[in-house]
Every structure is written in structure tokens, then in C-alpha cells.
Amino acid sequence: MAEILTSSTNGHNFAYKHIVTADDASDGYVEIDFQTDRVLVPNVMVASATDIFIDLADAVITIPSTGAVRIANGATTFTLVAGQKIYLVCSTDSSVYTF
């Protein structure tokens, strides 16, 4: 299954490293859910199995629900492949809070 549940590292920052599986590649996406009600600002990097970073210009990176980030195949150039490493670091978007 390409949906992963995890949690915050310190309440304000969220980080996760995921190795793409054959099932993830077949599904065409990976969804990482930090199980928070905070709005996240994601920073995504994907590396090959040999640690060469991959161009994400064509990747489809979305926020399908609050606290979750989805990385999916692009239209032409980006495809999830088993063994790739997804590095996801998110911070909370403090602009959505009123003080």
C-alpha cells in the first residue's frame, strides 16, 4: 500500500524518509500522512537507489488532505521506481494562524 502514517518530529517540523517499494511504483504514488491538523509546507527530494537526486519538474506533488503529502508520477518524465528514496521535510504554515 502506498499510504504511510507517521507523526511529527517535534510538533512544528515533520520529516520522513521512504524507500519506494514495488507496490508504490505500481500504484504510481506515495502518500505520507503525518496525522496532524496543521497546514504543511512540503519540501520533497527524490534520489535514485544509487543516491543521485532526480529532477522533480514533472512530479505531481499535492496535499490531498490536511497533514498529508502525495508524490505521484508525472505526465512524461518523473516515474516512481522501486528502490528510489523519498525525502520529505515539512514545516507548518504559520500564516494560517491568527494571533
MARVEX-161710 format. One record per residue: residue number from 0; x, y, z of N, C-alpha, C in turn; residue in three letters. Coordinates in nm, 3 decimals, always signed. Each point is the difference from the previous one (the first is absolute). Layout:
N
<seq NUM; neast X; nnorth Y; nup Z; caeast X; canorth Y; caup Z; ceast X; cnorth Y; cup Z; type ALA>
...
//
This chain:
99
<seq 0; neast +0.085; nnorth -0.118; nup +0.000; caeast -0.085; canorth +0.118; caup +0.000; ceast +0.089; cnorth +0.123; cup +0.000; type MET>
<seq 1; neast -0.039; nnorth +0.102; nup -0.072; caeast +0.080; canorth +0.119; caup -0.015; ceast -0.037; cnorth +0.111; cup +0.098; type ALA>
<seq 2; neast -0.077; nnorth -0.030; nup +0.103; caeast -0.034; canorth +0.101; caup +0.098; ceast +0.071; cnorth -0.031; cup +0.131; type GLU>
<seq 3; neast +0.075; nnorth +0.099; nup +0.050; caeast +0.083; canorth -0.019; caup +0.118; ceast -0.046; cnorth +0.095; cup +0.109; type ILE>
<seq 4; neast -0.023; nnorth -0.050; nup +0.120; caeast -0.036; canorth +0.083; caup +0.113; ceast +0.124; cnorth +0.021; cup +0.086; type LEU>
<seq 5; neast +0.024; nnorth +0.124; nup +0.039; caeast +0.113; canorth +0.033; caup +0.086; ceast -0.041; cnorth +0.120; cup +0.085; type THR>
<seq 6; neast +0.092; nnorth +0.060; nup +0.072; caeast -0.037; canorth +0.113; caup +0.085; ceast +0.110; cnorth +0.105; cup +0.002; type SER>
<seq 7; neast -0.026; nnorth +0.106; nup +0.073; caeast +0.092; canorth +0.113; caup +0.008; ceast +0.129; cnorth -0.037; cup +0.069; type SER>
<seq 8; neast +0.109; nnorth +0.069; nup -0.040; caeast +0.127; canorth -0.020; caup +0.070; ceast +0.008; cnorth +0.085; cup +0.125; type THR>
<seq 9; neast -0.063; nnorth +0.120; nup +0.000; caeast +0.004; canorth +0.084; caup +0.119; ceast -0.124; cnorth +0.088; cup +0.016; type ASN>
<seq 10; neast -0.105; nnorth -0.026; nup -0.074; caeast -0.122; canorth +0.079; caup +0.009; ceast -0.010; cnorth +0.110; cup -0.104; type GLY>
<seq 11; neast +0.113; nnorth +0.043; nup -0.054; caeast +0.000; canorth +0.107; caup -0.099; ceast +0.068; cnorth -0.041; cup -0.130; type HIS>
<seq 12; neast +0.087; nnorth -0.097; nup +0.008; caeast +0.073; canorth -0.047; caup -0.118; ceast -0.030; cnorth -0.148; cup -0.019; type ASN>
<seq 13; neast -0.005; nnorth -0.038; nup -0.126; caeast -0.036; canorth -0.137; caup -0.034; ceast +0.101; cnorth -0.051; cup -0.102; type PHE>
<seq 14; neast +0.048; nnorth -0.120; nup +0.020; caeast +0.098; canorth -0.056; caup -0.093; ceast -0.023; cnorth -0.150; cup -0.014; type ALA>
<seq 15; neast +0.026; nnorth -0.049; nup -0.120; caeast -0.016; canorth -0.144; caup -0.024; ceast +0.085; cnorth -0.040; cup -0.120; type TYR>
<seq 16; neast +0.064; nnorth -0.115; nup +0.011; caeast +0.073; canorth -0.059; caup -0.112; ceast -0.070; cnorth -0.130; cup -0.034; type LYS>
<seq 17; neast -0.025; nnorth -0.019; nup -0.128; caeast -0.071; canorth -0.120; caup -0.044; ceast +0.072; cnorth -0.061; cup -0.120; type HIS>
<seq 18; neast +0.020; nnorth -0.130; nup +0.004; caeast +0.054; canorth -0.074; caup -0.114; ceast -0.119; cnorth -0.050; cup -0.082; type ILE>
<seq 19; neast -0.005; nnorth +0.038; nup -0.125; caeast -0.112; canorth -0.038; caup -0.087; ceast +0.001; cnorth -0.151; cup -0.020; type VAL>
<seq 20; neast -0.115; nnorth -0.062; nup +0.020; caeast -0.015; canorth -0.145; caup -0.018; ceast -0.056; cnorth -0.029; cup -0.140; type THR>
<seq 21; neast -0.001; nnorth -0.126; nup -0.036; caeast -0.059; canorth -0.039; caup -0.129; ceast -0.149; cnorth +0.034; cup -0.001; type ALA>
<seq 22; neast -0.069; nnorth -0.017; nup +0.113; caeast -0.142; canorth +0.036; caup +0.007; ceast -0.021; cnorth +0.150; cup -0.018; type ASP>
<seq 23; neast +0.087; nnorth +0.081; nup +0.061; caeast -0.009; canorth +0.146; caup -0.017; ceast +0.015; cnorth +0.036; cup -0.148; type ASP>
<seq 24; neast +0.101; nnorth -0.058; nup -0.064; caeast +0.026; canorth +0.029; caup -0.141; ceast -0.119; cnorth -0.042; cup -0.086; type ALA>
<seq 25; neast -0.059; nnorth -0.114; nup +0.033; caeast -0.117; canorth -0.048; caup -0.075; ceast -0.120; cnorth +0.094; cup +0.019; type SER>
<seq 26; neast -0.018; nnorth +0.048; nup +0.123; caeast -0.110; canorth +0.094; caup +0.029; ceast +0.022; cnorth +0.135; cup -0.068; type ASP>
<seq 27; neast +0.127; nnorth +0.036; nup -0.019; caeast +0.031; canorth +0.128; caup -0.064; ceast +0.002; cnorth +0.118; cup +0.095; type GLY>
<seq 28; neast -0.011; nnorth -0.027; nup +0.129; caeast +0.006; canorth +0.109; caup +0.097; ceast +0.039; cnorth -0.052; cup +0.137; type TYR>
<seq 29; neast +0.046; nnorth +0.092; nup +0.084; caeast +0.023; canorth -0.027; caup +0.142; ceast -0.067; cnorth +0.114; cup +0.076; type VAL>
<seq 30; neast -0.079; nnorth -0.033; nup +0.099; caeast -0.064; canorth +0.101; caup +0.083; ceast +0.048; cnorth -0.016; cup +0.143; type GLU>
<seq 31; neast +0.054; nnorth +0.107; nup +0.054; caeast +0.053; canorth -0.002; caup +0.136; ceast -0.089; cnorth +0.090; cup +0.084; type ILE>
<seq 32; neast -0.063; nnorth -0.058; nup +0.102; caeast -0.095; canorth +0.071; caup +0.085; ceast +0.061; cnorth +0.016; cup +0.139; type ASP>
<seq 33; neast +0.027; nnorth +0.125; nup +0.038; caeast +0.061; canorth +0.028; caup +0.130; ceast -0.103; cnorth +0.006; cup +0.113; type PHE>
<seq 34; neast -0.127; nnorth -0.024; nup -0.030; caeast -0.107; canorth -0.006; caup +0.100; ceast -0.005; cnorth +0.126; cup +0.084; type GLN>
<seq 35; neast -0.001; nnorth +0.115; nup -0.065; caeast -0.009; canorth +0.127; caup +0.069; ceast -0.107; cnorth +0.085; cup -0.067; type THR>
<seq 36; neast -0.053; nnorth +0.096; nup +0.075; caeast -0.098; canorth +0.092; caup -0.058; ceast +0.067; cnorth +0.130; cup -0.047; type ASP>
<seq 37; neast +0.132; nnorth +0.001; nup -0.001; caeast +0.073; canorth +0.119; caup -0.043; ceast +0.019; cnorth +0.001; cup -0.152; type ARG>
<seq 38; neast +0.003; nnorth +0.120; nup -0.055; caeast +0.027; canorth +0.017; caup -0.142; ceast +0.151; cnorth -0.013; cup -0.018; type VAL>
<seq 39; neast +0.043; nnorth -0.089; nup -0.090; caeast +0.142; canorth -0.026; caup -0.019; ceast +0.053; cnorth +0.065; cup -0.128; type LEU>
<seq 40; neast +0.125; nnorth +0.041; nup +0.006; caeast +0.072; canorth +0.050; caup -0.117; ceast +0.108; cnorth -0.103; cup -0.030; type VAL>
<seq 41; neast -0.017; nnorth -0.082; nup -0.105; caeast +0.092; canorth -0.111; caup -0.024; ceast +0.123; cnorth +0.040; cup -0.082; type PRO>
<seq 42; neast +0.110; nnorth -0.066; nup +0.031; caeast +0.122; canorth +0.006; caup -0.079; ceast +0.033; cnorth -0.145; cup -0.033; type ASN>
<seq 43; neast -0.004; nnorth -0.035; nup -0.127; caeast +0.015; canorth -0.139; caup -0.042; ceast +0.127; cnorth -0.016; cup -0.084; type VAL>
<seq 44; neast +0.077; nnorth -0.103; nup +0.031; caeast +0.114; canorth -0.038; caup -0.082; ceast -0.012; cnorth -0.151; cup -0.024; type MET>
<seq 45; neast +0.035; nnorth -0.042; nup -0.120; caeast -0.002; canorth -0.143; caup -0.034; ceast +0.136; cnorth -0.035; cup -0.057; type VAL>
<seq 46; neast +0.057; nnorth -0.108; nup +0.051; caeast +0.130; canorth -0.048; caup -0.048; ceast -0.015; cnorth -0.140; cup -0.055; type ALA>
<seq 47; neast +0.086; nnorth -0.032; nup -0.096; caeast +0.001; canorth -0.136; caup -0.055; ceast +0.055; cnorth -0.096; cup +0.106; type SER>
<seq 48; neast -0.005; nnorth -0.127; nup -0.029; caeast +0.054; canorth -0.101; caup +0.092; ceast +0.150; cnorth +0.019; cup +0.022; type ALA>
<seq 49; neast +0.065; nnorth +0.068; nup -0.095; caeast +0.145; canorth +0.026; caup +0.011; ceast +0.028; cnorth +0.143; cup +0.047; type THR>
<seq 50; neast -0.100; nnorth +0.064; nup +0.060; caeast +0.013; canorth +0.132; caup +0.062; ceast +0.026; cnorth +0.115; cup -0.096; type ASP>
<seq 51; neast -0.054; nnorth -0.008; nup -0.119; caeast +0.006; canorth +0.113; caup -0.093; ceast -0.138; cnorth +0.066; cup +0.003; type ILE>
<seq 52; neast -0.002; nnorth +0.131; nup +0.030; caeast -0.128; canorth +0.069; caup +0.011; ceast -0.067; cnorth +0.014; cup -0.136; type PHE>
<seq 53; neast -0.131; nnorth -0.013; nup +0.001; caeast -0.081; canorth -0.005; caup -0.121; ceast -0.075; cnorth +0.132; cup -0.017; type ILE>
<seq 54; neast -0.007; nnorth +0.047; nup -0.123; caeast -0.074; canorth +0.122; caup -0.033; ceast -0.149; cnorth -0.023; cup +0.023; type ASP>
<seq 55; neast -0.061; nnorth +0.087; nup +0.079; caeast -0.142; canorth -0.015; caup +0.033; ceast -0.089; cnorth +0.096; cup -0.078; type LEU>
<seq 56; neast +0.052; nnorth +0.059; nup -0.107; caeast -0.075; canorth +0.099; caup -0.076; ceast -0.136; cnorth -0.053; cup -0.046; type ALA>
<seq 57; neast -0.009; nnorth -0.128; nup -0.028; caeast -0.121; canorth -0.061; caup -0.052; ceast -0.078; cnorth -0.075; cup +0.108; type ASP>
<seq 58; neast +0.056; nnorth -0.013; nup +0.118; caeast -0.067; canorth -0.073; caup +0.108; ceast -0.127; cnorth +0.073; cup +0.041; type ALA>
<seq 59; neast -0.098; nnorth -0.075; nup +0.044; caeast -0.125; canorth +0.058; caup +0.049; ceast +0.003; cnorth -0.009; cup +0.152; type VAL>
<seq 60; neast +0.021; nnorth +0.114; nup +0.064; caeast +0.008; canorth +0.006; caup +0.146; ceast -0.121; cnorth +0.080; cup +0.048; type ILE>
<seq 61; neast -0.084; nnorth -0.066; nup +0.078; caeast -0.125; canorth +0.062; caup +0.045; ceast -0.019; cnorth -0.021; cup +0.149; type THR>
<seq 62; neast -0.095; nnorth +0.074; nup +0.054; caeast -0.042; canorth -0.017; caup +0.139; ceast -0.145; cnorth -0.047; cup -0.007; type ILE>
<seq 63; neast -0.022; nnorth -0.134; nup +0.000; caeast -0.135; canorth -0.053; caup -0.018; ceast -0.093; cnorth +0.024; cup +0.119; type PRO>
<seq 64; neast +0.060; nnorth +0.019; nup +0.117; caeast -0.078; canorth +0.031; caup +0.119; ceast +0.094; cnorth +0.069; cup +0.098; type SER>
<seq 65; neast -0.055; nnorth +0.069; nup +0.097; caeast +0.082; canorth +0.070; caup +0.098; ceast +0.093; cnorth -0.099; cup +0.068; type THR>
<seq 66; neast +0.130; nnorth +0.032; nup +0.000; caeast +0.098; canorth -0.084; caup +0.067; ceast +0.058; cnorth -0.110; cup -0.086; type GLY>
<seq 67; neast -0.040; nnorth -0.009; nup -0.126; caeast +0.049; canorth -0.107; caup -0.088; ceast +0.064; cnorth +0.060; cup -0.125; type ALA>
<seq 68; neast +0.097; nnorth -0.072; nup -0.055; caeast +0.067; canorth +0.041; caup -0.124; ceast +0.003; cnorth -0.121; cup -0.092; type VAL>
<seq 69; neast -0.035; nnorth +0.021; nup -0.127; caeast +0.002; canorth -0.108; caup -0.099; ceast +0.102; cnorth +0.034; cup -0.109; type ARG>
<seq 70; neast +0.086; nnorth -0.097; nup -0.031; caeast +0.096; canorth +0.011; caup -0.108; ceast -0.042; cnorth -0.102; cup -0.105; type ILE>
<seq 71; neast -0.027; nnorth +0.046; nup -0.123; caeast -0.052; canorth -0.089; caup -0.104; ceast +0.077; cnorth +0.016; cup -0.130; type ALA>
<seq 72; neast -0.016; nnorth -0.100; nup -0.085; caeast +0.062; canorth +0.003; caup -0.132; ceast -0.044; cnorth +0.124; cup -0.076; type ASN>
<seq 73; neast +0.093; nnorth +0.051; nup -0.081; caeast -0.032; canorth +0.114; caup -0.086; ceast -0.053; cnorth -0.048; cup -0.133; type GLY>
<seq 74; neast -0.028; nnorth +0.095; nup -0.088; caeast -0.057; canorth -0.033; caup -0.131; ceast +0.102; cnorth -0.066; cup -0.092; type ALA>
<seq 75; neast +0.127; nnorth +0.042; nup +0.008; caeast +0.097; canorth -0.054; caup -0.096; ceast +0.134; cnorth -0.039; cup +0.059; type THR>
<seq 76; neast +0.055; nnorth +0.078; nup +0.093; caeast +0.139; canorth -0.025; caup +0.039; ceast +0.021; cnorth -0.061; cup +0.137; type THR>
<seq 77; neast -0.088; nnorth +0.023; nup +0.096; caeast +0.022; canorth -0.054; caup +0.135; ceast -0.086; cnorth -0.123; cup +0.022; type PHE>
<seq 78; neast +0.065; nnorth -0.109; nup +0.040; caeast -0.069; canorth -0.124; caup +0.031; ceast +0.060; cnorth -0.060; cup +0.126; type THR>
<seq 79; neast -0.085; nnorth -0.041; nup +0.093; caeast +0.049; canorth -0.070; caup +0.119; ceast +0.051; cnorth -0.138; cup -0.039; type LEU>
<seq 80; neast +0.118; nnorth -0.032; nup +0.052; caeast +0.065; canorth -0.128; caup -0.029; ceast +0.040; cnorth -0.063; cup +0.132; type VAL>
<seq 81; neast -0.021; nnorth -0.129; nup +0.014; caeast +0.039; canorth -0.070; caup +0.123; ceast +0.148; cnorth +0.026; cup +0.029; type ALA>
<seq 82; neast +0.028; nnorth +0.030; nup +0.126; caeast +0.137; canorth +0.027; caup +0.043; ceast +0.032; cnorth +0.148; cup +0.010; type GLY>
<seq 83; neast -0.080; nnorth +0.085; nup -0.064; caeast +0.023; canorth +0.144; caup +0.015; ceast -0.023; cnorth +0.039; cup +0.146; type GLN>
<seq 84; neast +0.063; nnorth +0.110; nup +0.040; caeast -0.013; canorth +0.050; caup +0.136; ceast -0.071; cnorth +0.134; cup -0.003; type LYS>
<seq 85; neast -0.110; nnorth +0.010; nup +0.073; caeast -0.074; canorth +0.124; caup +0.012; ceast +0.037; cnorth +0.063; cup +0.134; type ILE>
<seq 86; neast +0.046; nnorth +0.124; nup -0.007; caeast +0.030; canorth +0.077; caup +0.120; ceast -0.104; cnorth +0.111; cup +0.008; type TYR>
<seq 87; neast -0.078; nnorth +0.001; nup +0.106; caeast -0.106; canorth +0.099; caup +0.016; ceast +0.022; cnorth +0.074; cup +0.131; type LEU>
<seq 88; neast +0.013; nnorth +0.132; nup -0.010; caeast +0.013; canorth +0.086; caup +0.117; ceast -0.108; cnorth +0.106; cup -0.012; type VAL>
<seq 89; neast -0.079; nnorth +0.016; nup +0.104; caeast -0.107; canorth +0.099; caup -0.002; ceast +0.010; cnorth +0.089; cup +0.123; type CYS>
<seq 90; neast -0.039; nnorth +0.124; nup -0.018; caeast -0.020; canorth +0.088; caup +0.114; ceast -0.146; cnorth +0.040; cup -0.001; type SER>
<seq 91; neast -0.045; nnorth +0.056; nup +0.111; caeast -0.139; canorth +0.045; caup +0.005; ceast -0.009; cnorth +0.138; cup -0.060; type THR>
<seq 92; neast -0.112; nnorth +0.029; nup -0.059; caeast -0.024; canorth +0.130; caup -0.062; ceast -0.063; cnorth +0.090; cup +0.107; type ASP>
<seq 93; neast +0.083; nnorth +0.079; nup +0.066; caeast -0.050; canorth +0.084; caup +0.109; ceast -0.090; cnorth +0.113; cup -0.051; type SER>
<seq 94; neast -0.001; nnorth +0.025; nup -0.131; caeast -0.084; canorth +0.108; caup -0.052; ceast -0.149; cnorth -0.032; cup +0.010; type SER>
<seq 95; neast -0.034; nnorth -0.125; nup +0.025; caeast -0.142; canorth -0.035; caup +0.010; ceast -0.053; cnorth +0.021; cup +0.142; type VAL>
<seq 96; neast +0.086; nnorth +0.034; nup +0.093; caeast -0.042; canorth +0.021; caup +0.138; ceast -0.014; cnorth +0.149; cup +0.028; type TYR>
<seq 97; neast -0.096; nnorth +0.037; nup +0.079; caeast -0.014; canorth +0.139; caup +0.041; ceast +0.040; cnorth +0.010; cup +0.146; type THR>
<seq 98; neast +0.072; nnorth +0.103; nup +0.031; caeast +0.048; canorth +0.018; caup +0.138; ceast -0.063; cnorth +0.122; cup +0.063; type PHE>
//
